[in-house]
Amino acid sequence: MFGYVQASIEQLNQQEKDRYKAVYCGLCHALGQRHGFSARMGLTYDMTFLALLLSSLYEPEESTDKSRCIVHPLKEHCFVSNECINYAADMTVALVYFKCIDDWNDDKKIAAKGYSALLSNAYKKVKINWPVQCAAIEKELKELSVIEAENNLSADAAANCFGRLMEALFVYKADFWSDYLKKLGYGLGRYIYLADASADLEKDIEKGSYNPLVNLISSPEDFKSRLQLLLGEASECFEMLPLVQDENILKNIMYSGIWTKYNRKIKKEKPDDN
């Protein structure tokens, strides 16, 4: 379910590509520095968007550095550090930890169980620092598990859980902008859940896996207008935020890149790792 909120790289100029990569690498660096090397495996484009969004809104003090990593051991690359990227790293740990637990409970994936064990101590630290967000993640994923176990085919019931989860993650501070961030996160969460359900419809039918759209649509194309409506609602809140830094990258993600993984999946192209 990760990787939907990403950029259309080919539509960015070189400076914007470098900035996007620097924040992505900054998130990876923050994961390693704050939670250990294993946490870096949870890196996602979705939380890179959150880091960019919050950094643009709150304009924290930033630092830029260069480093090598296992993926690129021979060449130094730039990465950005700030408090919003650190927050996105903490939220990454929380999301990935519970995704692994969910994968183990649903499909008994040994790798997922092992990775959740590796992240257990990191999640405990995140929960201490961000109790409201972590409580929301636990509550909504527990409710979503009940919906799936009962084979509740209400698309709204399932999507609303993930919407409320993302709503909580997007609120970094309780301030004037928190209501706009909540609505943006809620809309994006509902889109992510339903886009994933739509794109996985055929596979889930074959496997007999839960999918709330199984009796609602016959193909992903049937549902695209609903997804566009959800993004329209999220976009209204996005446009209310006074974003200047990285504005073009953020708009690229919201209005173009967000369809990249969905279109790739329904065309059965090779999926992204994130």
C-alpha distance (Angstrom), angle and dihedral (degrees) to the residues before:
residue distance angle dihedral
M1 . . .
F2 3.80 . .
G3 3.79 127.4 .
Y4 3.80 101.6 46.2
V5 3.81 96.3 112.5
Q6 3.80 99.9 66.3
A7 3.79 138.8 125.7
S8 3.79 129.9 -97.6
I9 3.78 92.5 -122.4
E10 3.79 95.3 -167.8
Q11 3.81 90.3 61.3
L12 3.82 94.4 55.8
N13 3.79 123.9 87.6
Q14 3.81 118.6 -123.1
Q15 3.79 94.8 -95.5
E16 3.80 90.7 51.8
K17 3.80 91.4 46.9
D18 3.79 90.1 52.6
R19 3.80 91.6 48.7
Y20 3.80 93.2 48.2
K21 3.80 90.8 49.3
A22 3.82 91.8 46.7
V23 3.81 91.8 54.6
Y24 3.83 91.1 44.3
C25 3.81 89.5 51.0
G26 3.81 89.4 43.4
L27 3.79 89.8 56.6
C28 3.81 89.8 49.7
H29 3.80 90.2 49.1
A30 3.82 91.7 48.6
L31 3.80 91.0 50.9
G32 3.79 90.4 53.9
Q33 3.80 95.7 43.4
R34 3.80 95.6 45.6
H35 3.80 102.7 33.9
G36 3.79 110.1 15.6
F37 3.77 135.3 -97.8
S38 3.82 95.7 -66.3
A39 3.82 91.0 61.4
R40 3.80 89.7 65.3
M41 3.79 89.6 72.0
G42 3.81 87.4 69.9
L43 3.81 93.6 62.5
T44 3.83 112.6 136.8
Y45 3.78 139.0 178.5
D46 3.81 89.5 -130.1
M47 3.79 93.2 65.7
T48 3.81 89.7 42.9
F49 3.80 86.4 61.5
L50 3.80 90.1 50.3
A51 3.81 90.3 50.0
L52 3.82 91.5 50.3
L53 3.80 93.2 45.2
L54 3.80 96.2 49.7
S55 3.80 92.1 41.9
S56 3.80 90.2 53.4
L57 3.79 92.8 46.6
Y58 3.81 99.5 44.2
E59 3.82 99.9 27.4
P60 3.83 97.4 -147.6
E61 3.78 121.3 -170.4
E62 3.80 109.0 -83.2
S63 3.77 136.0 -158.0
T64 3.81 127.8 -163.6
D65 3.77 125.7 -152.1
K66 3.80 141.3 160.6
S67 3.77 129.2 -119.9
R68 3.79 145.6 158.9
C69 3.79 123.9 -125.3
I70 3.80 139.6 -174.3
V71 3.80 91.5 -94.8
H72 3.84 91.8 50.8
P73 3.82 104.8 22.0
L74 3.81 98.0 156.7
K75 3.78 101.2 47.5
E76 3.78 129.6 53.8
H77 3.80 116.1 -129.3
C78 3.79 131.8 -164.8
F79 3.78 121.7 -111.3
V80 3.78 133.2 -177.7
S81 3.81 126.2 -136.9
N82 3.80 129.3 -163.0
E83 3.80 140.2 133.5
C84 3.80 94.0 -93.0
I85 3.80 91.3 55.1
N86 3.81 88.2 49.9
Y87 3.80 89.1 52.8
A88 3.82 91.1 50.1
A89 3.81 88.6 51.2
D90 3.80 91.1 54.0
M91 3.80 91.4 48.8
T92 3.81 89.7 48.8
V93 3.79 90.2 57.8
A94 3.81 91.8 49.4
L95 3.81 93.7 49.0
V96 3.79 96.4 44.6
Y97 3.81 92.7 45.1
F98 3.79 92.2 57.5
K99 3.79 93.5 40.0
C100 3.80 88.2 58.2
I101 3.80 91.7 49.3
D102 3.81 89.3 48.9
D103 3.81 91.8 49.3
W104 3.78 90.2 51.1
N105 3.80 94.1 47.8
D106 3.81 93.4 45.9
D107 3.79 104.0 36.9
K108 3.81 105.3 9.2
K109 3.79 92.1 -122.1
I110 3.80 106.5 -178.5
A111 3.81 92.5 -157.5
A112 3.81 90.6 55.1
K113 3.78 92.0 51.1
G114 3.79 90.8 49.4
Y115 3.80 93.4 48.5
S116 3.81 92.8 48.6
A117 3.81 87.8 54.3
L118 3.81 90.0 52.5
L119 3.81 90.5 51.0
S120 3.80 96.6 43.4
N121 3.81 97.4 96.6
A122 3.80 91.9 41.4
Y123 3.80 90.4 53.2
K124 3.81 91.5 50.3
K125 3.82 88.8 57.3
V126 3.80 92.0 47.2
K127 3.81 90.8 49.9
I128 3.81 91.0 54.3
N129 3.80 91.8 51.5
W130 3.81 97.8 40.1
P131 3.83 107.8 27.2
V132 3.82 96.4 157.1
Q133 3.78 94.8 53.3
C134 3.81 93.6 43.4
A135 3.79 92.5 48.0
A136 3.81 89.0 53.3
I137 3.81 92.2 49.6
E138 3.80 92.0 50.0
K139 3.81 93.7 45.2
E140 3.80 97.1 46.9
L141 3.79 96.0 43.4
K142 3.79 90.1 49.0
E143 3.81 90.0 51.9
L144 3.81 90.6 46.1
S145 3.80 90.1 52.4
V146 3.81 89.8 54.3
I147 3.81 91.1 49.6
E148 3.80 91.0 50.8
A149 3.82 93.8 44.3
E150 3.80 90.7 52.1
N151 3.82 89.9 46.7
N152 3.79 89.3 -125.6
L153 3.81 103.7 -177.7
S154 3.79 95.7 -161.6
A155 3.80 102.6 123.6
D156 3.79 90.7 -163.0
A157 3.81 94.2 52.3
A158 3.80 92.2 54.5
A159 3.80 96.5 39.7
N160 3.80 92.8 46.8
C161 3.81 90.1 59.9
F162 3.78 92.0 56.5
G163 3.78 90.1 42.2
R164 3.80 91.7 56.2
L165 3.79 90.0 46.5
M166 3.81 92.2 54.8
E167 3.79 90.2 42.3
A168 3.81 89.4 61.8
L169 3.80 93.3 46.6
F170 3.79 93.8 53.1
V171 3.81 93.5 57.5
Y172 3.80 103.9 87.5
K173 3.82 93.8 161.2
A174 3.79 134.0 18.2
D175 3.79 97.6 -121.2
F176 3.79 143.8 111.2
W177 3.81 92.3 -60.0
S178 3.79 97.8 48.4
D179 3.82 95.3 91.8
Y180 3.81 91.5 53.2
L181 3.80 91.1 46.7
K182 3.80 90.7 48.9
K183 3.80 92.7 53.5
L184 3.79 91.9 44.8
G185 3.80 92.1 50.1
Y186 3.81 91.6 45.3
G187 3.80 92.7 52.3
L188 3.79 93.4 46.0
G189 3.81 91.3 47.1
R190 3.79 92.1 53.4
Y191 3.80 90.3 46.8
I192 3.82 93.0 50.0
Y193 3.79 93.2 49.5
L194 3.80 96.1 46.1
A195 3.81 94.9 39.6
D196 3.80 89.0 53.9
A197 3.81 91.9 46.3
S198 3.80 90.9 48.9
A199 3.80 94.8 47.6
D200 3.82 92.1 45.8
L201 3.80 95.5 45.7
E202 3.81 97.3 107.9
K203 3.79 93.6 43.6
D204 3.81 93.0 47.5
I205 3.80 92.0 49.9
E206 3.80 90.5 51.8
K207 3.81 92.4 48.3
G208 3.80 95.0 40.1
S209 3.81 89.5 -122.4
Y210 3.79 124.4 154.7
N211 3.79 115.1 -85.8
P212 3.82 121.4 160.6
L213 3.82 91.2 -152.6
V214 3.81 96.0 58.6
N215 3.81 94.1 105.5
L216 3.79 96.0 29.2
I217 3.81 105.2 60.9
S218 3.79 137.7 19.5
S219 3.82 97.5 -153.4
P220 3.83 138.6 11.2
E221 3.81 90.8 -108.0
D222 3.80 89.0 64.7
F223 3.79 90.0 62.7
K224 3.80 102.9 42.6
S225 3.81 95.4 95.7
R226 3.84 89.4 55.9
L227 3.79 89.9 51.6
Q228 3.80 90.8 49.7
L229 3.81 89.1 53.5
L230 3.80 91.5 52.4
L231 3.78 91.1 50.9
G232 3.79 90.2 47.6
E233 3.79 90.1 58.5
A234 3.81 91.3 48.2
S235 3.80 91.3 47.1
E236 3.80 92.1 57.4
C237 3.81 89.7 61.7
F238 3.80 92.4 41.6
E239 3.80 90.4 56.2
M240 3.81 91.2 53.3
L241 3.81 92.0 62.5
P242 3.84 116.7 94.3
L243 3.81 95.8 -124.6
V244 3.79 118.0 167.9
Q245 3.79 108.1 145.7
D246 3.82 110.7 72.0
E247 3.80 90.0 -0.8
N248 3.80 93.7 146.0
I249 3.81 93.0 48.7
L250 3.80 91.1 49.8
K251 3.81 92.4 48.2
N252 3.79 89.7 47.4
I253 3.80 89.2 56.1
M254 3.80 95.9 43.9
Y255 3.80 97.7 46.0
S256 3.79 104.8 28.5
G257 3.79 117.3 4.7
I258 3.78 93.4 53.9
W259 3.81 88.5 71.7
T260 3.82 94.8 50.6
K261 3.80 100.1 89.8
Y262 3.80 93.1 36.7
N263 3.81 92.8 53.4
R264 3.79 91.5 44.6
K265 3.79 92.3 52.0
I266 3.80 96.5 47.9
K267 3.81 89.3 48.1
K268 3.81 87.9 49.4
E269 3.77 93.2 -124.4
K270 3.80 122.2 154.7
P271 3.83 107.2 -69.2
D272 3.79 126.0 -126.0
D273 3.80 119.4 -107.1
N274 3.81 91.0 -128.5
